[in-house]
Amino acid sequence: MYKIDDIGAVASVTDLRTQIDETIQAAEEGRGVLIQKNNEPIAVLVSIKRWRELQSGNERE
């Protein structure tokens, strides 16, 4: 896993297998984690608090 400014961190699927605790901690601390597979973005891991904020924003639109 490595850090970038606008996302927080980037982790490969392989990183998740070996660094899941650190990846979850990054999300809990408010840093989104971009998940990549074969160097392509496939998902973003965020805290439940951030997820709820995003869901609330979508409901208003």
Biopython code that builds the backbone (N, CA, C, O; Angstrom):
import numpy as np
from Bio.PDB.StructureBuilder import StructureBuilder

atoms = [
    (1, "MET", "N", (0.852, -1.170, 0.000)),
    (1, "MET", "CA", (0.000, 0.000, 0.000)),
    (1, "MET", "C", (0.894, 1.227, 0.000)),
    (1, "MET", "O", (1.903, 1.275, 0.703)),
    (2, "TYR", "N", (0.513, 2.218, -0.796)),
    (2, "TYR", "CA", (1.257, 3.468, -0.784)),
    (2, "TYR", "C", (0.281, 4.630, -0.756)),
    (2, "TYR", "O", (-0.883, 4.483, -1.128)),
    (3, "LYS", "N", (0.757, 5.781, -0.314)),
    (3, "LYS", "CA", (-0.100, 6.946, -0.122)),
    (3, "LYS", "C", (-0.024, 7.880, -1.315)),
    (3, "LYS", "O", (1.031, 8.046, -1.927)),
    (4, "ILE", "N", (-1.172, 8.496, -1.640)),
    (4, "ILE", "CA", (-1.221, 9.589, -2.601)),
    (4, "ILE", "C", (-2.134, 10.653, -2.024)),
    (4, "ILE", "O", (-3.019, 10.348, -1.224)),
    (5, "ASP", "N", (-1.927, 11.891, -2.421)),
    (5, "ASP", "CA", (-2.606, 13.005, -1.768)),
    (5, "ASP", "C", (-4.124, 12.994, -1.891)),
    (5, "ASP", "O", (-4.811, 13.099, -0.875)),
    (6, "ASP", "N", (-4.669, 12.873, -3.085)),
    (6, "ASP", "CA", (-6.107, 13.060, -3.239)),
    (6, "ASP", "C", (-6.946, 11.843, -2.868)),
    (6, "ASP", "O", (-8.147, 11.988, -2.645)),
    (7, "ILE", "N", (-6.367, 10.663, -2.795)),
    (7, "ILE", "CA", (-7.111, 9.458, -2.422)),
    (7, "ILE", "C", (-6.834, 9.085, -0.975)),
    (7, "ILE", "O", (-7.768, 8.761, -0.242)),
    (8, "GLY", "N", (-5.628, 9.120, -0.558)),
    (8, "GLY", "CA", (-5.234, 8.673, 0.775)),
    (8, "GLY", "C", (-4.239, 7.549, 0.661)),
    (8, "GLY", "O", (-3.126, 7.638, 1.180)),
    (9, "ALA", "N", (-4.640, 6.473, -0.027)),
    (9, "ALA", "CA", (-3.739, 5.340, -0.212)),
    (9, "ALA", "C", (-4.210, 4.501, -1.392)),
    (9, "ALA", "O", (-5.377, 4.540, -1.783)),
    (10, "VAL", "N", (-3.289, 3.755, -1.939)),
    (10, "VAL", "CA", (-3.587, 2.820, -3.017)),
    (10, "VAL", "C", (-3.083, 1.456, -2.579)),
    (10, "VAL", "O", (-1.968, 1.332, -2.073)),
    (11, "ALA", "N", (-3.902, 0.438, -2.774)),
    (11, "ALA", "CA", (-3.516, -0.924, -2.407)),
    (11, "ALA", "C", (-3.917, -1.875, -3.525)),
    (11, "ALA", "O", (-4.986, -1.740, -4.120)),
    (12, "SER", "N", (-3.062, -2.817, -3.793)),
    (12, "SER", "CA", (-3.408, -3.859, -4.754)),
    (12, "SER", "C", (-4.173, -4.964, -4.026)),
    (12, "SER", "O", (-4.193, -5.013, -2.796)),
    (13, "VAL", "N", (-4.793, -5.834, -4.791)),
    (13, "VAL", "CA", (-5.468, -6.979, -4.190)),
    (13, "VAL", "C", (-4.461, -7.807, -3.391)),
    (13, "VAL", "O", (-4.787, -8.324, -2.322)),
    (14, "THR", "N", (-3.253, -7.929, -3.903)),
    (14, "THR", "CA", (-2.195, -8.649, -3.184)),
    (14, "THR", "C", (-1.881, -7.967, -1.857)),
    (14, "THR", "O", (-1.716, -8.640, -0.840)),
    (15, "ASP", "N", (-1.798, -6.625, -1.859)),
    (15, "ASP", "CA", (-1.577, -5.881, -0.617)),
    (15, "ASP", "C", (-2.666, -6.191, 0.404)),
    (15, "ASP", "O", (-2.387, -6.353, 1.592)),
    (16, "LEU", "N", (-3.901, -6.272, -0.066)),
    (16, "LEU", "CA", (-5.004, -6.549, 0.857)),
    (16, "LEU", "C", (-4.818, -7.880, 1.571)),
    (16, "LEU", "O", (-5.136, -8.013, 2.753)),
    (17, "ARG", "N", (-4.311, -8.843, 0.856)),
    (17, "ARG", "CA", (-4.109, -10.164, 1.463)),
    (17, "ARG", "C", (-3.085, -10.122, 2.596)),
    (17, "ARG", "O", (-3.196, -10.866, 3.571)),
    (18, "THR", "N", (-2.095, -9.256, 2.461)),
    (18, "THR", "CA", (-1.012, -9.229, 3.446)),
    (18, "THR", "C", (-1.085, -8.046, 4.407)),
    (18, "THR", "O", (-0.444, -8.066, 5.458)),
    (19, "GLN", "N", (-1.860, -7.016, 4.060)),
    (19, "GLN", "CA", (-1.891, -5.797, 4.871)),
    (19, "GLN", "C", (-3.314, -5.341, 5.176)),
    (19, "GLN", "O", (-3.576, -4.140, 5.235)),
    (20, "ILE", "N", (-4.218, -6.268, 5.368)),
    (20, "ILE", "CA", (-5.615, -5.898, 5.561)),
    (20, "ILE", "C", (-5.812, -5.009, 6.788)),
    (20, "ILE", "O", (-6.614, -4.077, 6.742)),
    (21, "ASP", "N", (-5.102, -5.277, 7.878)),
    (21, "ASP", "CA", (-5.259, -4.454, 9.083)),
    (21, "ASP", "C", (-4.875, -3.004, 8.822)),
    (21, "ASP", "O", (-5.590, -2.089, 9.233)),
    (22, "GLU", "N", (-3.746, -2.785, 8.138)),
    (22, "GLU", "CA", (-3.293, -1.429, 7.835)),
    (22, "GLU", "C", (-4.249, -0.737, 6.870)),
    (22, "GLU", "O", (-4.485, 0.466, 6.979)),
    (23, "THR", "N", (-4.794, -1.493, 5.935)),
    (23, "THR", "CA", (-5.713, -0.928, 4.951)),
    (23, "THR", "C", (-7.006, -0.487, 5.622)),
    (23, "THR", "O", (-7.514, 0.599, 5.342)),
    (24, "ILE", "N", (-7.532, -1.314, 6.496)),
    (24, "ILE", "CA", (-8.748, -0.956, 7.226)),
    (24, "ILE", "C", (-8.489, 0.229, 8.142)),
    (24, "ILE", "O", (-9.339, 1.111, 8.265)),
    (25, "GLN", "N", (-7.340, 0.263, 8.779)),
    (25, "GLN", "CA", (-7.002, 1.388, 9.650)),
    (25, "GLN", "C", (-6.966, 2.689, 8.857)),
    (25, "GLN", "O", (-7.452, 3.713, 9.339)),
    (26, "ALA", "N", (-6.405, 2.670, 7.663)),
    (26, "ALA", "CA", (-6.362, 3.870, 6.820)),
    (26, "ALA", "C", (-7.777, 4.364, 6.538)),
    (26, "ALA", "O", (-8.039, 5.565, 6.608)),
    (27, "ALA", "N", (-8.682, 3.456, 6.223)),
    (27, "ALA", "CA", (-10.070, 3.841, 5.967)),
    (27, "ALA", "C", (-10.724, 4.389, 7.228)),
    (27, "ALA", "O", (-11.437, 5.390, 7.167)),
    (28, "GLU", "N", (-10.495, 3.750, 8.366)),
    (28, "GLU", "CA", (-11.059, 4.215, 9.632)),
    (28, "GLU", "C", (-10.580, 5.611, 9.986)),
    (28, "GLU", "O", (-11.310, 6.381, 10.610)),
    (29, "GLU", "N", (-9.355, 5.944, 9.591)),
    (29, "GLU", "CA", (-8.779, 7.260, 9.877)),
    (29, "GLU", "C", (-9.266, 8.320, 8.899)),
    (29, "GLU", "O", (-8.844, 9.474, 8.970)),
    (30, "GLY", "N", (-10.145, 7.934, 7.992)),
    (30, "GLY", "CA", (-10.713, 8.906, 7.069)),
    (30, "GLY", "C", (-10.000, 9.002, 5.737)),
    (30, "GLY", "O", (-10.341, 9.840, 4.903)),
    (31, "ARG", "N", (-9.012, 8.148, 5.536)),
    (31, "ARG", "CA", (-8.306, 8.143, 4.258)),
    (31, "ARG", "C", (-8.910, 7.060, 3.381)),
    (31, "ARG", "O", (-8.861, 5.880, 3.728)),
    (32, "GLY", "N", (-9.471, 7.443, 2.264)),
    (32, "GLY", "CA", (-9.986, 6.442, 1.339)),
    (32, "GLY", "C", (-8.834, 5.626, 0.773)),
    (32, "GLY", "O", (-7.717, 6.124, 0.633)),
    (33, "VAL", "N", (-9.113, 4.378, 0.451)),
    (33, "VAL", "CA", (-8.091, 3.500, -0.113)),
    (33, "VAL", "C", (-8.584, 3.007, -1.469)),
    (33, "VAL", "O", (-9.596, 2.311, -1.557)),
    (34, "LEU", "N", (-7.870, 3.368, -2.509)),
    (34, "LEU", "CA", (-8.174, 2.902, -3.855)),
    (34, "LEU", "C", (-7.628, 1.493, -3.999)),
    (34, "LEU", "O", (-6.441, 1.259, -3.769)),
    (35, "ILE", "N", (-8.481, 0.553, -4.378)),
    (35, "ILE", "CA", (-8.076, -0.843, -4.549)),
    (35, "ILE", "C", (-7.865, -1.098, -6.037)),
    (35, "ILE", "O", (-8.727, -0.785, -6.858)),
    (36, "GLN", "N", (-6.715, -1.667, -6.373)),
    (36, "GLN", "CA", (-6.391, -1.954, -7.763)),
    (36, "GLN", "C", (-6.200, -3.450, -7.984)),
    (36, "GLN", "O", (-5.738, -4.180, -7.107)),
    (37, "LYS", "N", (-6.571, -3.877, -9.186)),
    (37, "LYS", "CA", (-6.309, -5.248, -9.621)),
    (37, "LYS", "C", (-5.707, -5.141, -11.011)),
    (37, "LYS", "O", (-6.291, -4.529, -11.904)),
    (38, "ASN", "N", (-4.540, -5.738, -11.189)),
    (38, "ASN", "CA", (-3.810, -5.626, -12.460)),
    (38, "ASN", "C", (-3.593, -4.162, -12.850)),
    (38, "ASN", "O", (-3.713, -3.795, -14.019)),
    (39, "ASN", "N", (-3.274, -3.340, -11.856)),
    (39, "ASN", "CA", (-3.008, -1.906, -12.026)),
    (39, "ASN", "C", (-4.204, -1.110, -12.530)),
    (39, "ASN", "O", (-4.037, -0.007, -13.050)),
    (40, "GLU", "N", (-5.399, -1.650, -12.384)),
    (40, "GLU", "CA", (-6.629, -0.951, -12.756)),
    (40, "GLU", "C", (-7.468, -0.740, -11.501)),
    (40, "GLU", "O", (-7.627, -1.669, -10.709)),
    (41, "PRO", "N", (-8.013, 0.469, -11.300)),
    (41, "PRO", "CA", (-8.849, 0.706, -10.125)),
    (41, "PRO", "C", (-10.136, -0.114, -10.203)),
    (41, "PRO", "O", (-10.804, -0.142, -11.237)),
    (42, "ILE", "N", (-10.475, -0.781, -9.100)),
    (42, "ILE", "CA", (-11.692, -1.593, -9.082)),
    (42, "ILE", "C", (-12.646, -1.224, -7.950)),
    (42, "ILE", "O", (-13.837, -1.527, -8.025)),
    (43, "ALA", "N", (-12.139, -0.573, -6.902)),
    (43, "ALA", "CA", (-12.994, -0.249, -5.760)),
    (43, "ALA", "C", (-12.312, 0.801, -4.892)),
    (43, "ALA", "O", (-11.122, 1.079, -5.037)),
    (44, "VAL", "N", (-13.098, 1.373, -3.989)),
    (44, "VAL", "CA", (-12.561, 2.297, -2.991)),
    (44, "VAL", "C", (-13.079, 1.855, -1.629)),
    (44, "VAL", "O", (-14.275, 1.623, -1.455)),
    (45, "LEU", "N", (-12.177, 1.743, -0.675)),
    (45, "LEU", "CA", (-12.537, 1.389, 0.695)),
    (45, "LEU", "C", (-12.601, 2.677, 1.511)),
    (45, "LEU", "O", (-11.626, 3.424, 1.586)),
    (46, "VAL", "N", (-13.757, 2.926, 2.120)),
    (46, "VAL", "CA", (-13.931, 4.110, 2.968)),
    (46, "VAL", "C", (-14.550, 3.676, 4.288)),
    (46, "VAL", "O", (-15.104, 2.582, 4.398)),
    (47, "SER", "N", (-14.451, 4.537, 5.279)),
    (47, "SER", "CA", (-15.061, 4.240, 6.575)),
    (47, "SER", "C", (-16.578, 4.237, 6.436)),
    (47, "SER", "O", (-17.121, 4.801, 5.486)),
    (48, "ILE", "N", (-17.251, 3.608, 7.373)),
    (48, "ILE", "CA", (-18.712, 3.594, 7.350)),
    (48, "ILE", "C", (-19.260, 5.008, 7.510)),
    (48, "ILE", "O", (-20.291, 5.343, 6.928)),
    (49, "LYS", "N", (-18.579, 5.837, 8.293)),
    (49, "LYS", "CA", (-19.011, 7.229, 8.458)),
    (49, "LYS", "C", (-18.987, 7.943, 7.115)),
    (49, "LYS", "O", (-19.947, 8.622, 6.751)),
    (50, "ARG", "N", (-17.898, 7.790, 6.384)),
    (50, "ARG", "CA", (-17.786, 8.444, 5.070)),
    (50, "ARG", "C", (-18.807, 7.869, 4.098)),
    (50, "ARG", "O", (-19.394, 8.608, 3.308)),
    (51, "TRP", "N", (-19.023, 6.564, 4.149)),
    (51, "TRP", "CA", (-20.013, 5.923, 3.276)),
    (51, "TRP", "C", (-21.401, 6.527, 3.515)),
    (51, "TRP", "O", (-22.126, 6.834, 2.569)),
    (52, "ARG", "N", (-21.753, 6.691, 4.782)),
    (52, "ARG", "CA", (-23.066, 7.272, 5.107)),
    (52, "ARG", "C", (-23.162, 8.711, 4.627)),
    (52, "ARG", "O", (-24.214, 9.135, 4.147)),
    (53, "GLU", "N", (-22.076, 9.468, 4.750)),
    (53, "GLU", "CA", (-22.062, 10.841, 4.241)),
    (53, "GLU", "C", (-22.295, 10.855, 2.736)),
    (53, "GLU", "O", (-23.068, 11.668, 2.229)),
    (54, "LEU", "N", (-21.634, 9.967, 2.035)),
    (54, "LEU", "CA", (-21.801, 9.887, 0.584)),
    (54, "LEU", "C", (-23.221, 9.476, 0.214)),
    (54, "LEU", "O", (-23.796, 10.012, -0.734)),
    (55, "GLN", "N", (-23.784, 8.533, 0.950)),
    (55, "GLN", "CA", (-25.151, 8.092, 0.683)),
    (55, "GLN", "C", (-26.151, 9.211, 0.943)),
    (55, "GLN", "O", (-27.103, 9.370, 0.180)),
    (56, "SER", "N", (-25.956, 9.977, 1.989)),
    (56, "SER", "CA", (-26.841, 11.101, 2.294)),
    (56, "SER", "C", (-26.796, 12.137, 1.192)),
    (56, "SER", "O", (-27.827, 12.696, 0.818)),
    (57, "GLY", "N", (-25.619, 12.393, 0.674)),
    (57, "GLY", "CA", (-25.473, 13.349, -0.424)),
    (57, "GLY", "C", (-26.172, 12.886, -1.679)),
    (57, "GLY", "O", (-26.750, 13.703, -2.396)),
    (58, "ASN", "N", (-26.137, 11.599, -1.965)),
    (58, "ASN", "CA", (-26.792, 11.061, -3.154)),
    (58, "ASN", "C", (-28.303, 11.127, -3.045)),
    (58, "ASN", "O", (-28.985, 11.302, -4.055)),
    (59, "GLU", "N", (-28.838, 10.990, -1.846)),
    (59, "GLU", "CA", (-30.283, 11.016, -1.669)),
    (59, "GLU", "C", (-30.856, 12.399, -1.925)),
    (59, "GLU", "O", (-32.019, 12.525, -2.307)),
    (60, "ARG", "N", (-30.056, 13.437, -1.720)),
    (60, "ARG", "CA", (-30.526, 14.807, -1.928)),
    (60, "ARG", "C", (-30.609, 15.170, -3.396)),
    (60, "ARG", "O", (-31.320, 16.108, -3.756)),
    (61, "GLU", "N", (-29.910, 14.459, -4.244)),
    (61, "GLU", "CA", (-29.872, 14.815, -5.668)),
    (61, "GLU", "C", (-31.101, 14.343, -6.394)),
    (61, "GLU", "O", (-31.228, 14.561, -7.599)),
]
sb = StructureBuilder()
sb.init_structure("model")
sb.init_model(0)
sb.init_chain("A")
sb.init_seg("    ")
for serial, (resi, resn, name, xyz) in enumerate(atoms, 1):
    if name == "N":
        sb.init_residue(resn, " ", resi, " ")
    sb.init_atom(name, np.array(xyz, "f"), 0.0, 1.0, " ", f" {name:<3s}", serial, name[0])
structure = sb.get_structure()
